[in-house]
Amino acid sequence: MSTPELSPLGKSASYPTVYAPEVLFPMARATQRALIGVGEQPLFMGADLWTAYELSWLNPRGKPQVALARLVVPADSPNIVESKSLKLYLGSFSNARLSGPDEVVARIRADLSAALWQGSGRTGAAGVQLVQPEVFASEGVQELEGLNLDRLDLECTHYQPAPELLSAQFDEPPVTETLTSQLLKSNCLVTGQPDWGSVQIRYSGPQIDQAGLLQYLVSFRNHNEFHEHCVERIFMDIWRQCRPSQLMVYARYTRRGGLDINPFRTSHPQNLPRSVRTARQ
């Protein structure tokens, strides 16, 4: 299976001048999940919600067309697709003459799905939706809803994940809360480039100490890991340390290379969040 070291990340790469689905670079989720104690049957479900801002192709008469693409990658897919390879892949559409948006969607769905389930002996499908220019004006900006942890004035001294900072009131009645922070920051596993994000945590169970939770989120600041696995690490650490009966963790990361990645993990079935960018995205 492909590993991060073999990916296009951190390397010079030529942009394909023709449609090139072969540049998609899948990587197994299981490798990083094993490091945080996630087995073959994860405690969570959800999806990775991608937004692609740099997508263009040619119509049958050679006139360029543009759109945004929203991609939904199920969390139970055996692989993720490395982000630079996805950028190269989407860029390969720029000189392709296609019949229209439906053909673009069909090709992206087929190629991305094949990469996500490659080598597993199973099949599945990614979700693909195009946002056309005529509705660009309706694209909104919205911050994550919830009680903002960043209001707390506290000292932070940990800059590598420190789950021991998490605690909850096990001897008090359970609560249901939604908490947010804009202070999530980690680094790319391969290049070390900073990844900036906002996070929303919704749970039911023993009340989580908010100061400790914020210090814990800040502790990712010098940690090297992909977006998807950072969110899964947060989910697993809260689940183990605070023992909620229900838990949801959702992060929206700022874009790089025309792509943003927004992992969503939940302990129980629920609708995917509406994909609305934050101000920093």
Contacts in CASP RR format, 6 or more apart in sequence:
PFRMAT RR
TARGET T0000
AUTHOR 0000-0000-0000
METHOD contacts of the structure
MODEL  1
MSTPELSPLGKSASYPTVYAPEVLFPMARATQRALIGVGEQPLFMGADLW
TAYELSWLNPRGKPQVALARLVVPADSPNIVESKSLKLYLGSFSNARLSG
PDEVVARIRADLSAALWQGSGRTGAAGVQLVQPEVFASEGVQELEGLNLD
RLDLECTHYQPAPELLSAQFDEPPVTETLTSQLLKSNCLVTGQPDWGSVQ
IRYSGPQIDQAGLLQYLVSFRNHNEFHEHCVERIFMDIWRQCRPSQLMVY
ARYTRRGGLDINPFRTSHPQNLPRSVRTARQ
1 26 0 8 1.000
1 27 0 8 1.000
1 28 0 8 1.000
1 31 0 8 1.000
1 79 0 8 1.000
1 119 0 8 1.000
2 25 0 8 1.000
2 26 0 8 1.000
2 27 0 8 1.000
2 28 0 8 1.000
2 82 0 8 1.000
3 27 0 8 1.000
3 31 0 8 1.000
4 27 0 8 1.000
4 82 0 8 1.000
4 189 0 8 1.000
4 190 0 8 1.000
5 190 0 8 1.000
6 25 0 8 1.000
7 25 0 8 1.000
7 27 0 8 1.000
7 82 0 8 1.000
7 84 0 8 1.000
7 85 0 8 1.000
7 190 0 8 1.000
8 23 0 8 1.000
8 25 0 8 1.000
8 82 0 8 1.000
8 84 0 8 1.000
8 85 0 8 1.000
8 88 0 8 1.000
9 82 0 8 1.000
9 83 0 8 1.000
9 84 0 8 1.000
9 188 0 8 1.000
9 190 0 8 1.000
9 191 0 8 1.000
10 84 0 8 1.000
10 190 0 8 1.000
10 191 0 8 1.000
13 84 0 8 1.000
13 88 0 8 1.000
15 88 0 8 1.000
15 91 0 8 1.000
15 92 0 8 1.000
16 23 0 8 1.000
16 88 0 8 1.000
16 89 0 8 1.000
16 91 0 8 1.000
16 92 0 8 1.000
17 92 0 8 1.000
17 95 0 8 1.000
18 92 0 8 1.000
18 95 0 8 1.000
18 96 0 8 1.000
19 92 0 8 1.000
19 93 0 8 1.000
19 95 0 8 1.000
19 96 0 8 1.000
19 107 0 8 1.000
20 88 0 8 1.000
20 89 0 8 1.000
20 92 0 8 1.000
21 89 0 8 1.000
21 92 0 8 1.000
21 107 0 8 1.000
21 111 0 8 1.000
21 114 0 8 1.000
23 85 0 8 1.000
23 88 0 8 1.000
23 89 0 8 1.000
23 92 0 8 1.000
24 81 0 8 1.000
24 85 0 8 1.000
24 86 0 8 1.000
24 89 0 8 1.000
24 111 0 8 1.000
24 112 0 8 1.000
24 115 0 8 1.000
25 81 0 8 1.000
25 82 0 8 1.000
25 84 0 8 1.000
25 85 0 8 1.000
25 115 0 8 1.000
26 79 0 8 1.000
26 80 0 8 1.000
26 81 0 8 1.000
26 82 0 8 1.000
26 115 0 8 1.000
26 116 0 8 1.000
26 118 0 8 1.000
27 79 0 8 1.000
27 80 0 8 1.000
27 81 0 8 1.000
27 82 0 8 1.000
28 78 0 8 1.000
28 79 0 8 1.000
29 77 0 8 1.000
29 78 0 8 1.000
29 79 0 8 1.000
29 80 0 8 1.000
29 228 0 8 1.000
30 39 0 8 1.000
30 40 0 8 1.000
30 78 0 8 1.000
32 189 0 8 1.000
32 225 0 8 1.000
32 226 0 8 1.000
32 229 0 8 1.000
33 39 0 8 1.000
33 42 0 8 1.000
33 229 0 8 1.000
33 232 0 8 1.000
35 229 0 8 1.000
36 229 0 8 1.000
36 232 0 8 1.000
36 233 0 8 1.000
36 236 0 8 1.000
37 236 0 8 1.000
38 232 0 8 1.000
38 236 0 8 1.000
42 75 0 8 1.000
42 76 0 8 1.000
42 232 0 8 1.000
43 235 0 8 1.000
43 236 0 8 1.000
43 239 0 8 1.000
43 267 0 8 1.000
44 75 0 8 1.000
44 232 0 8 1.000
44 235 0 8 1.000
44 247 0 8 1.000
44 265 0 8 1.000
44 266 0 8 1.000
44 267 0 8 1.000
45 75 0 8 1.000
45 76 0 8 1.000
45 265 0 8 1.000
45 266 0 8 1.000
45 267 0 8 1.000
45 269 0 8 1.000
46 74 0 8 1.000
46 75 0 8 1.000
46 76 0 8 1.000
46 264 0 8 1.000
46 265 0 8 1.000
46 266 0 8 1.000
46 272 0 8 1.000
47 72 0 8 1.000
47 73 0 8 1.000
47 74 0 8 1.000
47 75 0 8 1.000
47 263 0 8 1.000
47 264 0 8 1.000
47 272 0 8 1.000
48 72 0 8 1.000
48 73 0 8 1.000
48 75 0 8 1.000
48 80 0 8 1.000
48 227 0 8 1.000
48 228 0 8 1.000
48 261 0 8 1.000
48 262 0 8 1.000
48 263 0 8 1.000
48 264 0 8 1.000
49 70 0 8 1.000
49 71 0 8 1.000
49 72 0 8 1.000
49 73 0 8 1.000
49 261 0 8 1.000
49 262 0 8 1.000
49 263 0 8 1.000
49 264 0 8 1.000
49 272 0 8 1.000
49 273 0 8 1.000
49 275 0 8 1.000
50 69 0 8 1.000
50 70 0 8 1.000
50 71 0 8 1.000
50 72 0 8 1.000
50 73 0 8 1.000
50 86 0 8 1.000
50 259 0 8 1.000
50 260 0 8 1.000
50 261 0 8 1.000
50 262 0 8 1.000
51 68 0 8 1.000
51 69 0 8 1.000
51 70 0 8 1.000
51 71 0 8 1.000
51 255 0 8 1.000
51 259 0 8 1.000
51 260 0 8 1.000
51 262 0 8 1.000
51 275 0 8 1.000
51 277 0 8 1.000
51 281 0 8 1.000
52 68 0 8 1.000
52 69 0 8 1.000
52 70 0 8 1.000
52 71 0 8 1.000
52 86 0 8 1.000
52 90 0 8 1.000
52 258 0 8 1.000
52 259 0 8 1.000
53 68 0 8 1.000
53 255 0 8 1.000
53 258 0 8 1.000
53 259 0 8 1.000
53 260 0 8 1.000
54 87 0 8 1.000
54 90 0 8 1.000
54 91 0 8 1.000
54 257 0 8 1.000
54 258 0 8 1.000
54 259 0 8 1.000
55 66 0 8 1.000
55 67 0 8 1.000
55 68 0 8 1.000
55 69 0 8 1.000
55 90 0 8 1.000
55 91 0 8 1.000
55 93 0 8 1.000
55 104 0 8 1.000
55 130 0 8 1.000
56 64 0 8 1.000
56 65 0 8 1.000
56 66 0 8 1.000
56 67 0 8 1.000
56 91 0 8 1.000
56 93 0 8 1.000
56 94 0 8 1.000
57 64 0 8 1.000
57 65 0 8 1.000
57 93 0 8 1.000
57 94 0 8 1.000
57 96 0 8 1.000
57 97 0 8 1.000
57 98 0 8 1.000
57 100 0 8 1.000
57 104 0 8 1.000
58 64 0 8 1.000
58 65 0 8 1.000
58 94 0 8 1.000
58 95 0 8 1.000
58 96 0 8 1.000
58 97 0 8 1.000
58 98 0 8 1.000
59 65 0 8 1.000
59 97 0 8 1.000
59 98 0 8 1.000
59 100 0 8 1.000
60 97 0 8 1.000
60 98 0 8 1.000
60 99 0 8 1.000
62 97 0 8 1.000
64 94 0 8 1.000
65 100 0 8 1.000
65 101 0 8 1.000
66 133 0 8 1.000
67 101 0 8 1.000
67 104 0 8 1.000
67 130 0 8 1.000
67 131 0 8 1.000
67 132 0 8 1.000
67 133 0 8 1.000
68 130 0 8 1.000
68 131 0 8 1.000
68 136 0 8 1.000
68 139 0 8 1.000
69 90 0 8 1.000
69 108 0 8 1.000
69 128 0 8 1.000
69 129 0 8 1.000
69 130 0 8 1.000
69 131 0 8 1.000
70 128 0 8 1.000
70 129 0 8 1.000
70 130 0 8 1.000
70 131 0 8 1.000
70 275 0 8 1.000
71 108 0 8 1.000
71 112 0 8 1.000
71 126 0 8 1.000
71 127 0 8 1.000
71 128 0 8 1.000
72 126 0 8 1.000
72 127 0 8 1.000
72 128 0 8 1.000
72 272 0 8 1.000
73 80 0 8 1.000
73 81 0 8 1.000
73 112 0 8 1.000
73 116 0 8 1.000
73 126 0 8 1.000
73 127 0 8 1.000
74 116 0 8 1.000
74 124 0 8 1.000
74 126 0 8 1.000
75 263 0 8 1.000
75 264 0 8 1.000
75 265 0 8 1.000
77 116 0 8 1.000
77 117 0 8 1.000
77 124 0 8 1.000
77 126 0 8 1.000
78 116 0 8 1.000
78 117 0 8 1.000
78 118 0 8 1.000
78 119 0 8 1.000
78 120 0 8 1.000
78 122 0 8 1.000
79 115 0 8 1.000
79 116 0 8 1.000
79 117 0 8 1.000
79 118 0 8 1.000
79 120 0 8 1.000
80 116 0 8 1.000
80 226 0 8 1.000
80 228 0 8 1.000
81 112 0 8 1.000
81 115 0 8 1.000
81 116 0 8 1.000
83 256 0 8 1.000
83 257 0 8 1.000
83 259 0 8 1.000
83 261 0 8 1.000
86 112 0 8 1.000
86 259 0 8 1.000
87 257 0 8 1.000
87 258 0 8 1.000
87 259 0 8 1.000
89 111 0 8 1.000
90 108 0 8 1.000
93 104 0 8 1.000
93 107 0 8 1.000
98 104 0 8 1.000
98 107 0 8 1.000
101 130 0 8 1.000
101 132 0 8 1.000
104 130 0 8 1.000
105 128 0 8 1.000
105 129 0 8 1.000
105 130 0 8 1.000
108 126 0 8 1.000
108 128 0 8 1.000
109 125 0 8 1.000
109 126 0 8 1.000
109 127 0 8 1.000
109 128 0 8 1.000
112 126 0 8 1.000
112 128 0 8 1.000
113 123 0 8 1.000
113 124 0 8 1.000
113 125 0 8 1.000
113 126 0 8 1.000
116 124 0 8 1.000
116 126 0 8 1.000
117 123 0 8 1.000
117 124 0 8 1.000
131 139 0 8 1.000
139 277 0 8 1.000
140 276 0 8 1.000
140 277 0 8 1.000
141 276 0 8 1.000
141 277 0 8 1.000
141 278 0 8 1.000
141 279 0 8 1.000
141 281 0 8 1.000
142 276 0 8 1.000
142 277 0 8 1.000
142 278 0 8 1.000
143 180 0 8 1.000
143 198 0 8 1.000
143 278 0 8 1.000
143 279 0 8 1.000
144 180 0 8 1.000
144 198 0 8 1.000
144 199 0 8 1.000
144 200 0 8 1.000
144 250 0 8 1.000
144 252 0 8 1.000
144 278 0 8 1.000
145 178 0 8 1.000
145 180 0 8 1.000
145 200 0 8 1.000
146 178 0 8 1.000
146 179 0 8 1.000
146 180 0 8 1.000
146 200 0 8 1.000
147 177 0 8 1.000
147 178 0 8 1.000
147 179 0 8 1.000
147 180 0 8 1.000
147 210 0 8 1.000
148 179 0 8 1.000
148 180 0 8 1.000
148 181 0 8 1.000
148 182 0 8 1.000
149 179 0 8 1.000
149 180 0 8 1.000
149 181 0 8 1.000
149 183 0 8 1.000
149 210 0 8 1.000
149 213 0 8 1.000
149 214 0 8 1.000
149 217 0 8 1.000
150 181 0 8 1.000
150 182 0 8 1.000
150 183 0 8 1.000
150 214 0 8 1.000
152 210 0 8 1.000
152 211 0 8 1.000
152 214 0 8 1.000
154 211 0 8 1.000
154 214 0 8 1.000
154 215 0 8 1.000
156 215 0 8 1.000
156 218 0 8 1.000
156 219 0 8 1.000
158 165 0 8 1.000
158 215 0 8 1.000
158 216 0 8 1.000
158 218 0 8 1.000
158 219 0 8 1.000
159 218 0 8 1.000
159 219 0 8 1.000
159 221 0 8 1.000
159 222 0 8 1.000
159 223 0 8 1.000
160 219 0 8 1.000
160 220 0 8 1.000
160 222 0 8 1.000
160 223 0 8 1.000
161 216 0 8 1.000
161 219 0 8 1.000
161 220 0 8 1.000
161 223 0 8 1.000
161 233 0 8 1.000
161 237 0 8 1.000
162 215 0 8 1.000
162 216 0 8 1.000
162 219 0 8 1.000
163 216 0 8 1.000
163 237 0 8 1.000
163 240 0 8 1.000
163 241 0 8 1.000
164 241 0 8 1.000
165 212 0 8 1.000
165 213 0 8 1.000
165 215 0 8 1.000
165 216 0 8 1.000
165 219 0 8 1.000
166 208 0 8 1.000
166 209 0 8 1.000
166 212 0 8 1.000
166 213 0 8 1.000
166 216 0 8 1.000
166 237 0 8 1.000
166 238 0 8 1.000
166 241 0 8 1.000
166 242 0 8 1.000
167 208 0 8 1.000
167 209 0 8 1.000
167 212 0 8 1.000
167 241 0 8 1.000
167 242 0 8 1.000
168 205 0 8 1.000
168 206 0 8 1.000
168 207 0 8 1.000
168 208 0 8 1.000
168 209 0 8 1.000
168 241 0 8 1.000
168 242 0 8 1.000
168 243 0 8 1.000
168 244 0 8 1.000
169 206 0 8 1.000
169 207 0 8 1.000
169 209 0 8 1.000
170 206 0 8 1.000
170 243 0 8 1.000
172 206 0 8 1.000
172 207 0 8 1.000
174 204 0 8 1.000
174 205 0 8 1.000
174 206 0 8 1.000
174 207 0 8 1.000
174 245 0 8 1.000
175 204 0 8 1.000
175 205 0 8 1.000
175 206 0 8 1.000
175 207 0 8 1.000
176 202 0 8 1.000
176 203 0 8 1.000
176 204 0 8 1.000
176 205 0 8 1.000
177 202 0 8 1.000
177 203 0 8 1.000
177 207 0 8 1.000
177 208 0 8 1.000
178 200 0 8 1.000
178 201 0 8 1.000
178 202 0 8 1.000
179 200 0 8 1.000
179 201 0 8 1.000
179 202 0 8 1.000
179 208 0 8 1.000
179 210 0 8 1.000
179 213 0 8 1.000
180 198 0 8 1.000
180 199 0 8 1.000
180 200 0 8 1.000
180 201 0 8 1.000
181 198 0 8 1.000
181 199 0 8 1.000
181 214 0 8 1.000
181 217 0 8 1.000
182 197 0 8 1.000
182 198 0 8 1.000
182 280 0 8 1.000
183 214 0 8 1.000
183 217 0 8 1.000
183 218 0 8 1.000
184 196 0 8 1.000
184 197 0 8 1.000
184 198 0 8 1.000
184 199 0 8 1.000
184 217 0 8 1.000
184 220 0 8 1.000
184 230 0 8 1.000
184 251 0 8 1.000
185 194 0 8 1.000
185 195 0 8 1.000
185 196 0 8 1.000
185 197 0 8 1.000
185 220 0 8 1.000
185 221 0 8 1.000
186 194 0 8 1.000
186 195 0 8 1.000
186 220 0 8 1.000
186 221 0 8 1.000
186 223 0 8 1.000
186 224 0 8 1.000
186 225 0 8 1.000
186 227 0 8 1.000
186 230 0 8 1.000
187 193 0 8 1.000
187 194 0 8 1.000
187 195 0 8 1.000
187 222 0 8 1.000
187 223 0 8 1.000
187 224 0 8 1.000
187 225 0 8 1.000
188 194 0 8 1.000
188 195 0 8 1.000
188 224 0 8 1.000
188 226 0 8 1.000
189 224 0 8 1.000
189 225 0 8 1.000
189 226 0 8 1.000
192 224 0 8 1.000
193 256 0 8 1.000
195 227 0 8 1.000
195 230 0 8 1.000
195 253 0 8 1.000
195 254 0 8 1.000
195 256 0 8 1.000
196 253 0 8 1.000
196 254 0 8 1.000
196 280 0 8 1.000
197 251 0 8 1.000
197 252 0 8 1.000
197 253 0 8 1.000
197 254 0 8 1.000
197 280 0 8 1.000
198 251 0 8 1.000
198 252 0 8 1.000
198 278 0 8 1.000
198 280 0 8 1.000
199 217 0 8 1.000
199 231 0 8 1.000
199 234 0 8 1.000
199 249 0 8 1.000
199 250 0 8 1.000
199 251 0 8 1.000
199 252 0 8 1.000
200 248 0 8 1.000
200 249 0 8 1.000
200 250 0 8 1.000
200 251 0 8 1.000
201 213 0 8 1.000
201 234 0 8 1.000
201 238 0 8 1.000
201 247 0 8 1.000
201 248 0 8 1.000
201 249 0 8 1.000
201 250 0 8 1.000
202 247 0 8 1.000
202 248 0 8 1.000
203 238 0 8 1.000
203 242 0 8 1.000
203 244 0 8 1.000
203 246 0 8 1.000
203 247 0 8 1.000
203 248 0 8 1.000
204 244 0 8 1.000
204 245 0 8 1.000
204 246 0 8 1.000
205 242 0 8 1.000
205 243 0 8 1.000
205 244 0 8 1.000
205 245 0 8 1.000
205 246 0 8 1.000
206 242 0 8 1.000
206 243 0 8 1.000
206 244 0 8 1.000
208 238 0 8 1.000
208 242 0 8 1.000
208 244 0 8 1.000
213 238 0 8 1.000
216 234 0 8 1.000
216 237 0 8 1.000
217 234 0 8 1.000
220 230 0 8 1.000
220 234 0 8 1.000
223 230 0 8 1.000
225 233 0 8 1.000
227 251 0 8 1.000
227 253 0 8 1.000
227 261 0 8 1.000
227 262 0 8 1.000
227 263 0 8 1.000
228 261 0 8 1.000
228 263 0 8 1.000
230 251 0 8 1.000
230 263 0 8 1.000
231 249 0 8 1.000
231 250 0 8 1.000
231 251 0 8 1.000
231 263 0 8 1.000
231 264 0 8 1.000
231 265 0 8 1.000
232 263 0 8 1.000
232 265 0 8 1.000
234 249 0 8 1.000
234 251 0 8 1.000
235 247 0 8 1.000
235 249 0 8 1.000
235 265 0 8 1.000
238 244 0 8 1.000
238 247 0 8 1.000
238 249 0 8 1.000
239 247 0 8 1.000
239 267 0 8 1.000
244 267 0 8 1.000
246 267 0 8 1.000
246 268 0 8 1.000
247 266 0 8 1.000
247 267 0 8 1.000
248 264 0 8 1.000
248 265 0 8 1.000
248 266 0 8 1.000
248 267 0 8 1.000
248 270 0 8 1.000
249 263 0 8 1.000
249 264 0 8 1.000
249 265 0 8 1.000
249 266 0 8 1.000
250 262 0 8 1.000
250 263 0 8 1.000
250 264 0 8 1.000
250 265 0 8 1.000
250 273 0 8 1.000
251 262 0 8 1.000
251 263 0 8 1.000
252 260 0 8 1.000
252 262 0 8 1.000
252 277 0 8 1.000
252 278 0 8 1.000
252 281 0 8 1.000
253 260 0 8 1.000
253 261 0 8 1.000
253 262 0 8 1.000
253 281 0 8 1.000
254 260 0 8 1.000
254 280 0 8 1.000
254 281 0 8 1.000
255 281 0 8 1.000
260 277 0 8 1.000
260 281 0 8 1.000
262 275 0 8 1.000
264 272 0 8 1.000
264 273 0 8 1.000
END
